Amino acid sequence: MKSFAYHQPGGIPEAAKLLSSVAESKLVAGGMTLIPTLKQRLAQPEALIDLSSLADLRGISDDGATITIGAMTPHAQVAASELVRGKIPALAALASMIGDPAVRNRGTIGGSVANNDPAADYPAGTLGLGATIVTNAREIAADAFFLGLFETALEAGEIITGIRFPVPLKAGYAKFKAPASRYALVGVFVAQLPAGVRVAVTGAGAGVFRVPPMEAALSNNFDASAIAAIKIDADGLTSDIHAEADYRAHLVTVMAKRAVGAALG
Ligand SMILES: Cc1cc2nc3c(=O)[nH]c(=O)nc-3n(C[C@H](O)[C@H](O)[C@H](O)COP(=O)(O)OP(=O)(O)OC[C@H]3O[C@@H](n4cnc5c(N)ncnc54)[C@H](O)[C@@H]3O)c2cc1C
């Protein structure tokens, strides 16, 4: 691993100043993705800016029609939160399915969303619920945030401070895990919101995406039978050592039906 400077800022403004003024610097949250990346020399930053001592970035608040989860909140805390379990149980269930206990205790929601791994779970929950990503500079709708493989709308110097989730009428998440990593081979988040139904898929392609035909069908009839005949085109989906694109396409419908079943309890 190449040597680097280490900064532990005392507040978000100081972290933002360091990020924009120190060349080749990178934020570190739980280090679950970043540290292995450094070890493999896939990234060689000059400086790391550690967010772990910033208490403002941790915790979950109830804002009435929405709940906001601080960027540094670990997955285990979201999974165990009475607030999340009460208001958006599907999101707590999603957090409980991430990796293993070590990953859930170190990995953070902000790091997961910023990283935008194509097989990560939170991008599906964030896009599926139509959440808002709050940064030190602005608010970004989930529909405009996830741009593709490990790519987001975050600009240089921008720090995610939290994610604001609307409380849905109903929601469910179903994931078919890759057995070793537990990342999603395919994961589908379905949410019934006052404005209609949203369906977001992770693991199947180069990034999380919505499925408008399923959204339309479920908006008319929120039942798994409404989407049973909807087939996903395998063109553009991922083929790798874990699964071929046509198998992933098949899994999208299967997982979407299970997610609706989970939403209906
Ligand atoms: C063995 C293993 C299994 C896993 N299984 C799963 C799984 O099943 N499902 C799943 O979804 N994920 C899985 N993960 C990923 C894990 O859940 C973490 O969320 C993810 O690795 C990000 O980790 P982190 O929060 O520690 O962020 P870090 O690794 O510290 O950072 C990741 C990236 O995000 C940037 N970043 C971090 N915080 C912010 C912020 N607040 N604002 C802007 N940029 C930021 C960093 O600069 C870096 O580029 C797994 C990871 C491992 C190691």
The ligand as an SDF file (V2000), in Angstrom:
LIG
                    3D

 53 58  0  0  0  0  0  0  0  0999 V2000
  -16.9170   -8.9010    2.3700 C   0  0  0  0  0  0  0  0  0  0  0  0
  -17.8780   -7.8040    1.9890 C   0  0  0  0  0  0  0  0  0  0  0  0
  -19.1900   -8.1270    1.7020 C   0  0  0  0  0  0  0  0  0  0  0  0
  -20.0960   -7.1070    1.3630 C   0  0  0  0  0  0  0  0  0  0  0  0
  -21.3810   -7.4530    1.0650 N   0  0  0  0  0  0  0  0  0  0  0  0
  -22.2500   -6.4870    0.7060 C   0  0  0  0  0  0  0  0  0  0  0  0
  -23.6070   -6.7950    0.4100 C   0  0  0  0  0  0  0  0  0  0  0  0
  -24.0760   -7.9360    0.5080 O   0  0  0  0  0  0  0  0  0  0  0  0
  -24.4090   -5.7680    0.0130 N   0  0  0  0  0  0  0  0  0  0  0  0
  -23.9650   -4.4750   -0.0650 C   0  0  0  0  0  0  0  0  0  0  0  0
  -24.7350   -3.5920   -0.4110 O   0  0  0  0  0  0  0  0  0  0  0  0
  -22.7070   -4.1600    0.2300 N   0  0  0  0  0  0  0  0  0  0  0  0
  -21.8340   -5.1250    0.6210 C   0  0  0  0  0  0  0  0  0  0  0  0
  -20.5720   -4.7720    0.9410 N   0  0  0  0  0  0  0  0  0  0  0  0
  -20.1930   -3.3300    0.9030 C   0  0  0  0  0  0  0  0  0  0  0  0
  -20.3920   -2.6870    2.2810 C   0  0  0  0  0  0  0  0  0  0  0  0
  -21.7380   -2.8170    2.6200 O   0  0  0  0  0  0  0  0  0  0  0  0
  -20.0460   -1.1850    2.3960 C   0  0  0  0  0  0  0  0  0  0  0  0
  -21.1880   -0.3730    2.4390 O   0  0  0  0  0  0  0  0  0  0  0  0
  -19.2710   -0.6320    1.2860 C   0  0  0  0  0  0  0  0  0  0  0  0
  -18.1190   -1.4420    1.1950 O   0  0  0  0  0  0  0  0  0  0  0  0
  -18.8440    0.8330    1.5970 C   0  0  0  0  0  0  0  0  0  0  0  0
  -18.0660    0.7750    2.7660 O   0  0  0  0  0  0  0  0  0  0  0  0
  -17.8600    1.9780    3.7470 P   0  0  0  0  0  0  0  0  0  0  0  0
  -19.1520    2.5450    4.1560 O   0  0  0  0  0  0  0  0  0  0  0  0
  -16.9360    1.4760    4.7830 O   0  0  0  0  0  0  0  0  0  0  0  0
  -17.1730    3.1030    2.8280 O   0  0  0  0  0  0  0  0  0  0  0  0
  -15.6250    3.3040    2.4570 P   0  0  0  0  0  0  0  0  0  0  0  0
  -15.0620    2.0070    1.9950 O   0  0  0  0  0  0  0  0  0  0  0  0
  -14.9100    3.9930    3.5460 O   0  0  0  0  0  0  0  0  0  0  0  0
  -15.7960    4.3050    1.2310 O   0  0  0  0  0  0  0  0  0  0  0  0
  -16.3290    3.8590   -0.0100 C   0  0  0  0  0  0  0  0  0  0  0  0
  -16.2950    5.0240   -1.0180 C   0  0  0  0  0  0  0  0  0  0  0  0
  -17.2690    5.9950   -0.6670 O   0  0  0  0  0  0  0  0  0  0  0  0
  -16.6680    7.2740   -0.4500 C   0  0  0  0  0  0  0  0  0  0  0  0
  -17.3970    7.8560    0.6800 N   0  0  0  0  0  0  0  0  0  0  0  0
  -17.5670    7.2840    1.9040 C   0  0  0  0  0  0  0  0  0  0  0  0
  -18.3790    8.0690    2.6660 N   0  0  0  0  0  0  0  0  0  0  0  0
  -18.7230    9.1410    1.9110 C   0  0  0  0  0  0  0  0  0  0  0  0
  -19.5460   10.2830    2.1400 C   0  0  0  0  0  0  0  0  0  0  0  0
  -20.1870   10.4830    3.3080 N   0  0  0  0  0  0  0  0  0  0  0  0
  -19.6770   11.1900    1.1390 N   0  0  0  0  0  0  0  0  0  0  0  0
  -19.0580   10.9980   -0.0540 C   0  0  0  0  0  0  0  0  0  0  0  0
  -18.2580    9.9330   -0.3310 N   0  0  0  0  0  0  0  0  0  0  0  0
  -18.0950    9.0030    0.6390 C   0  0  0  0  0  0  0  0  0  0  0  0
  -15.2010    6.9870   -0.1660 C   0  0  0  0  0  0  0  0  0  0  0  0
  -14.3700    8.0740   -0.5210 O   0  0  0  0  0  0  0  0  0  0  0  0
  -14.9490    5.7820   -1.0580 C   0  0  0  0  0  0  0  0  0  0  0  0
  -14.7410    6.1850   -2.3890 O   0  0  0  0  0  0  0  0  0  0  0  0
  -19.6620   -5.7480    1.2990 C   0  0  0  0  0  0  0  0  0  0  0  0
  -18.3320   -5.4430    1.6050 C   0  0  0  0  0  0  0  0  0  0  0  0
  -17.4370   -6.4330    1.9410 C   0  0  0  0  0  0  0  0  0  0  0  0
  -16.0220   -6.0420    2.2750 C   0  0  0  0  0  0  0  0  0  0  0  0
  1  2  1  0
  2  3  1  0
  2 52  2  0
  3  4  2  0
  4  5  1  0
  4 50  1  0
  5  6  2  0
  6  7  1  0
  6 13  1  0
  7  8  2  0
  7  9  1  0
  9 10  1  0
 10 11  2  0
 10 12  1  0
 12 13  2  0
 13 14  1  0
 14 15  1  0
 14 50  1  0
 15 16  1  0
 16 17  1  0
 16 18  1  0
 18 19  1  0
 18 20  1  0
 20 21  1  0
 20 22  1  0
 22 23  1  0
 23 24  1  0
 24 25  2  0
 24 26  1  0
 24 27  1  0
 27 28  1  0
 28 29  2  0
 28 30  1  0
 28 31  1  0
 31 32  1  0
 32 33  1  0
 33 34  1  0
 33 48  1  0
 34 35  1  0
 35 36  1  0
 35 46  1  0
 36 37  1  0
 36 45  1  0
 37 38  2  0
 38 39  1  0
 39 40  1  0
 39 45  2  0
 40 41  1  0
 40 42  2  0
 42 43  1  0
 43 44  2  0
 44 45  1  0
 46 47  1  0
 46 48  1  0
 48 49  1  0
 50 51  2  0
 51 52  1  0
 52 53  1  0
M  END
$$$$
